[in-house]
Amino acid sequence: ALESLERRLRALAEGLRALEGRGKGLDACLARAQGLQERLCRLTAAGTPDQVRWYETQGRGFRLHQTPLDVAQVFRQQVVRARAAWIFTSATLAVGEGFDHFAGQLGLDEARTARWDSPFDYARQALWFVPRGMPQPTDPLYNARVLDLACELIGYSRGRTFLLFTSHRALRELAEGLADHGIPYPVLVQGSAPRGELLGRFRDLGNAVLLGTSSFWEGVDVPGEALSCVIIDRLPFASPGDPVLAARIEALRNRGGNPFRDYQLPQAVIALKQGAGRLIRGVGDRGVLVVCDPRLLGRSYGHTFLASLPPMARSREIDDVRAFFAQGAAADTRGSAGSEAAF
């Protein structure tokens, strides 16, 4: 199929070359055909051990990719060539107290690092909840249990909830389940509208429930009461079926490294920090972070996640979640009554 594609591209380019100069549209098509030829040749030429080639299907089409397994050397060359100061800043660069994972990925082994605590009072503003009695994520009934828990929590939070998933399949299953339960709040589902439109509707509605996957775990800012609960269905380990991840794991193993400790776990910790970071966006925000996955407390690697999360109050009792939201509702009522009296 690729050989046939190359022949057809070559024939198309030859035909367009015969018409070169006859019009800007035709010239643009020629440039595009030649560019596609060049890229296809790079993708079908002999490969190198430091690259992984993979494809993805999209409807009736497909995309071919070539991805480097390690960008540290290439990025390091850019840093040296620029002869400038580089500053990297984010709330989610560290794993635990250290920046070794991030710095190592970019070849920044000599970087000076510093970590400062958040200005937010997480102990008062947020509650971290891991429910008791959840089955393992591999259990066929796991999504059903997450759905039941989510329905209860959404009731306490009066909507105002993000449900963040690690897979589209789980998202679709929970979206159907929420529709069947008929929760009395607007439900917004990733894929039903553009990302920006969904976020705008979520902010404007003020009591909505939004279901999203990876693109909603980071770069999303919803300050205020519109987002008061973030529910994460599973610890965000990347899928072992991902071709780039599989190749990087194999390369690490061949170098004598430990793929889980050195790559998969740090990446999951950073992803969880990003998801948790959606909750508290300002000094006046309050909310509950829910991690449904029992592996957080049941596996030895759980402490790595815990050491990287903000210092929230922690509980395993759903009554504490109910009380947290009831306290917030009472404060809203007092504030509203005070405003009416003053007015």
Secondary structure, 3 states (H helix, E strand, C coil): CHHHHHHHHHHHHHHHHHCCCCCHHHHHHHHHHHHHHHHHHHHHCCCCCCEEEEEEEECCEEEEEEEECCCHHHHHHHHHHHCCCCCCCCCCCCECCECHHHHHHCCCCCCCCCCCCCCCCHHHHEEEECCCCCCCCCCCCHHHHHHHHHHHHHHHHCCCEEEECCCHHHHHHHHHHHHHHCCCCCEEECCCCCHHHHHHHHHHHCCCEEEECHHHCCCCCCCCCCCCEEEECCCCCCCCCCHHHHHHHHHHHHCCCCHHHHHHHHHHHHHHHHHHCCCCCCCCCCEEEEECCCHHHHCCCHHHHHHHCCCCEEECCHHHHHHHHHHHHHHHHHHHHHHHHHC
